[in-house]
Amino acid sequence: MSSSMVHLDNQHDDSDELYGDLDEAYTPPISKNKNNSSINTNVSKLQDEVRLLRNQVSSLQQENEVLKRNMGTLFRTARAEIRRKDLRIEELERMDYSAYMLQKKRSSEQEIRR
C-alpha cells in the first residue's frame, strides 16, 4: 500500500508543476479594438510631437547659422575699424611730431636771429 501512495503523491506533484502557475500568469483579455484605438491615438500624438520638434530644430538651426554669420561680420567689421583707428592715431602722432619739429625749428631760427 505504501508504494501506491507514493505513486499517487508523485502524480499530484506533477499536476502542481503543470498548472501551479496559471493563477499568477492569467491576465484578463483586453478588447483589441479599444487597445488598438488607444495605441493609434498615442502614435498619432507622438508623430505630431515629433513633427513639431523637428520643425523647431530646423528653425533653431537656421537661426544659429544666421547668428554665426552676423557674429563673423561683426568681428571683421570691428577688426577693420580698430585698424582704421590705429592708422588714424599713427597719422595724428606723426602730425603732432611734425608740428613739434616745425615749432622747434622755428624756435631755433628765432634764437639764431637774436
Contact map, one row per residue, 1 for C-alpha under 8 A:
111110000000000000000000000000000000000000000000000000000000000000000000000000000000000000000000000000000000000000
111111000000000000000000000000000000000000000000000000000000000000000000000000000000000000000000000000000000000000
111111100000000000000000000000000000000000000000000000000000000000000000000000000000000000000000000000000000000000
111111110000000000000000000000000000000000000000000000000000000000000000000000000000000000000000000000000000000000
111111111000000000000000000000000000000000000000000000000000000000000000000000000000000000000000000000000000000000
011111111100000000000000000000000000000000000000000000000000000000000000000000000000000000000000000000000000000000
001111111110000000000000000000000000000000000000000000000000000000000000000000000000000000000000000000000000000000
000111111111000000000000000000000000000000000000000000000000000000000000000000000000000000000000000000000000000000
000011111111100000000000000000000000000000000000000000000000000000000000000000000000000000000000000000000000000000
000001111111110000000000000000000000000000000000000000000000000000000000000000000000000000000000000000000000000000
000000111111111000000000000000000000000000000000000000000000000000000000000000000000000000000000000000000000000000
000000011111111100000000000000000000000000000000000000000000000000000000000000000000000000000000000000000000000000
000000001111111110000000000000000000000000000000000000000000000000000000000000000000000000000000000000000000000000
000000000111111111000000000000000000000000000000000000000000000000000000000000000000000000000000000000000000000000
000000000011111111110000000000000000000000000000000000000000000000000000000000000000000000000000000000000000000000
000000000001111111110000000000000000000000000000000000000000000000000000000000000000000000000000000000000000000000
000000000000111111111000000000000000000000000000000000000000000000000000000000000000000000000000000000000000000000
000000000000011111111000000000000000000000000000000000000000000000000000000000000000000000000000000000000000000000
000000000000001111111100000000000000000000000000000000000000000000000000000000000000000000000000000000000000000000
000000000000001111111110000000000000000000000000000000000000000000000000000000000000000000000000000000000000000000
000000000000000011111111100000000000000000000000000000000000000000000000000000000000000000000000000000000000000000
000000000000000000111111110000000000000000000000000000000000000000000000000000000000000000000000000000000000000000
000000000000000000011111110000000000000000000000000000000000000000000000000000000000000000000000000000000000000000
000000000000000000001111110000000000000000000000000000000000000000000000000000000000000000000000000000000000000000
000000000000000000001111111000000000000000000000000000000000000000000000000000000000000000000000000000000000000000
000000000000000000000111111100000000000000000000000000000000000000000000000000000000000000000000000000000000000000
000000000000000000000000111110000000000000000000000000000000000000000000000000000000000000000000000000000000000000
000000000000000000000000011111000000000000000000000000000000000000000000000000000000000000000000000000000000000000
000000000000000000000000001111100000000000000000000000000000000000000000000000000000000000000000000000000000000000
000000000000000000000000000111110110000000000000000000000000000000000000000000000000000000000000000000000000000000
000000000000000000000000000011111110000000000000000000000000000000000000000000000000000000000000000000000000000000
000000000000000000000000000001111111000000000000000000000000000000000000000000000000000000000000000000000000000000
000000000000000000000000000000111111100000000000000000000000000000000000000000000000000000000000000000000000000000
000000000000000000000000000001111111110000000000000000000000000000000000000000000000000000000000000000000000000000
000000000000000000000000000001111111111000000000000000000000000000000000000000000000000000000000000000000000000000
000000000000000000000000000000011111111100000000000000000000000000000000000000000000000000000000000000000000000000
000000000000000000000000000000001111111110000000000000000000000000000000000000000000000000000000000000000000000000
000000000000000000000000000000000111111111000000000000000000000000000000000000000000000000000000000000000000000000
000000000000000000000000000000000011111111100000000000000000000000000000000000000000000000000000000000000000000000
000000000000000000000000000000000001111111110000000000000000000000000000000000000000000000000000000000000000000000
000000000000000000000000000000000000111111111000000000000000000000000000000000000000000000000000000000000000000000
000000000000000000000000000000000000011111111100000000000000000000000000000000000000000000000000000000000000000000
000000000000000000000000000000000000001111111110000000000000000000000000000000000000000000000000000000000000000000
000000000000000000000000000000000000000111111111000000000000000000000000000000000000000000000000000000000000000000
000000000000000000000000000000000000000011111111100000000000000000000000000000000000000000000000000000000000000000
000000000000000000000000000000000000000001111111110000000000000000000000000000000000000000000000000000000000000000
000000000000000000000000000000000000000000111111111000000000000000000000000000000000000000000000000000000000000000
000000000000000000000000000000000000000000011111111100000000000000000000000000000000000000000000000000000000000000
000000000000000000000000000000000000000000001111111110000000000000000000000000000000000000000000000000000000000000
000000000000000000000000000000000000000000000111111111000000000000000000000000000000000000000000000000000000000000
000000000000000000000000000000000000000000000011111111100000000000000000000000000000000000000000000000000000000000
000000000000000000000000000000000000000000000001111111110000000000000000000000000000000000000000000000000000000000
000000000000000000000000000000000000000000000000111111111000000000000000000000000000000000000000000000000000000000
000000000000000000000000000000000000000000000000011111111100000000000000000000000000000000000000000000000000000000
000000000000000000000000000000000000000000000000001111111110000000000000000000000000000000000000000000000000000000
000000000000000000000000000000000000000000000000000111111111000000000000000000000000000000000000000000000000000000
000000000000000000000000000000000000000000000000000011111111100000000000000000000000000000000000000000000000000000
000000000000000000000000000000000000000000000000000001111111110000000000000000000000000000000000000000000000000000
000000000000000000000000000000000000000000000000000000111111111000000000000000000000000000000000000000000000000000
000000000000000000000000000000000000000000000000000000011111111100000000000000000000000000000000000000000000000000
000000000000000000000000000000000000000000000000000000001111111110000000000000000000000000000000000000000000000000
000000000000000000000000000000000000000000000000000000000111111111000000000000000000000000000000000000000000000000
000000000000000000000000000000000000000000000000000000000011111111100000000000000000000000000000000000000000000000
000000000000000000000000000000000000000000000000000000000001111111110000000000000000000000000000000000000000000000
000000000000000000000000000000000000000000000000000000000000111111111000000000000000000000000000000000000000000000
000000000000000000000000000000000000000000000000000000000000011111111100000000000000000000000000000000000000000000
000000000000000000000000000000000000000000000000000000000000001111111110000000000000000000000000000000000000000000
000000000000000000000000000000000000000000000000000000000000000111111111000000000000000000000000000000000000000000
000000000000000000000000000000000000000000000000000000000000000011111111100000000000000000000000000000000000000000
000000000000000000000000000000000000000000000000000000000000000001111111110000000000000000000000000000000000000000
000000000000000000000000000000000000000000000000000000000000000000111111111000000000000000000000000000000000000000
000000000000000000000000000000000000000000000000000000000000000000011111111100000000000000000000000000000000000000
000000000000000000000000000000000000000000000000000000000000000000001111111110000000000000000000000000000000000000
000000000000000000000000000000000000000000000000000000000000000000000111111111000000000000000000000000000000000000
000000000000000000000000000000000000000000000000000000000000000000000011111111100000000000000000000000000000000000
000000000000000000000000000000000000000000000000000000000000000000000001111111110000000000000000000000000000000000
000000000000000000000000000000000000000000000000000000000000000000000000111111111000000000000000000000000000000000
000000000000000000000000000000000000000000000000000000000000000000000000011111111100000000000000000000000000000000
000000000000000000000000000000000000000000000000000000000000000000000000001111111110000000000000000000000000000000
000000000000000000000000000000000000000000000000000000000000000000000000000111111111000000000000000000000000000000
000000000000000000000000000000000000000000000000000000000000000000000000000011111111100000000000000000000000000000
000000000000000000000000000000000000000000000000000000000000000000000000000001111111110000000000000000000000000000
000000000000000000000000000000000000000000000000000000000000000000000000000000111111111000000000000000000000000000
000000000000000000000000000000000000000000000000000000000000000000000000000000011111111100000000000000000000000000
000000000000000000000000000000000000000000000000000000000000000000000000000000001111111110000000000000000000000000
000000000000000000000000000000000000000000000000000000000000000000000000000000000111111111000000000000000000000000
000000000000000000000000000000000000000000000000000000000000000000000000000000000011111111100000000000000000000000
000000000000000000000000000000000000000000000000000000000000000000000000000000000001111111110000000000000000000000
000000000000000000000000000000000000000000000000000000000000000000000000000000000000111111111000000000000000000000
000000000000000000000000000000000000000000000000000000000000000000000000000000000000011111111100000000000000000000
000000000000000000000000000000000000000000000000000000000000000000000000000000000000001111111110000000000000000000
000000000000000000000000000000000000000000000000000000000000000000000000000000000000000111111111000000000000000000
000000000000000000000000000000000000000000000000000000000000000000000000000000000000000011111111100000000000000000
000000000000000000000000000000000000000000000000000000000000000000000000000000000000000001111111110000000000000000
000000000000000000000000000000000000000000000000000000000000000000000000000000000000000000111111111000000000000000
000000000000000000000000000000000000000000000000000000000000000000000000000000000000000000011111111100000000000000
000000000000000000000000000000000000000000000000000000000000000000000000000000000000000000001111111110000000000000
000000000000000000000000000000000000000000000000000000000000000000000000000000000000000000000111111111000000000000
000000000000000000000000000000000000000000000000000000000000000000000000000000000000000000000011111111100000000000
000000000000000000000000000000000000000000000000000000000000000000000000000000000000000000000001111111110000000000
000000000000000000000000000000000000000000000000000000000000000000000000000000000000000000000000111111111000000000
000000000000000000000000000000000000000000000000000000000000000000000000000000000000000000000000011111111100000000
000000000000000000000000000000000000000000000000000000000000000000000000000000000000000000000000001111111110000000
000000000000000000000000000000000000000000000000000000000000000000000000000000000000000000000000000111111111000000
000000000000000000000000000000000000000000000000000000000000000000000000000000000000000000000000000011111111100000
000000000000000000000000000000000000000000000000000000000000000000000000000000000000000000000000000001111111110000
000000000000000000000000000000000000000000000000000000000000000000000000000000000000000000000000000000111111111000
000000000000000000000000000000000000000000000000000000000000000000000000000000000000000000000000000000011111111100
000000000000000000000000000000000000000000000000000000000000000000000000000000000000000000000000000000001111111110
000000000000000000000000000000000000000000000000000000000000000000000000000000000000000000000000000000000111111111
000000000000000000000000000000000000000000000000000000000000000000000000000000000000000000000000000000000011111111
000000000000000000000000000000000000000000000000000000000000000000000000000000000000000000000000000000000001111111
000000000000000000000000000000000000000000000000000000000000000000000000000000000000000000000000000000000000111111
000000000000000000000000000000000000000000000000000000000000000000000000000000000000000000000000000000000000011111
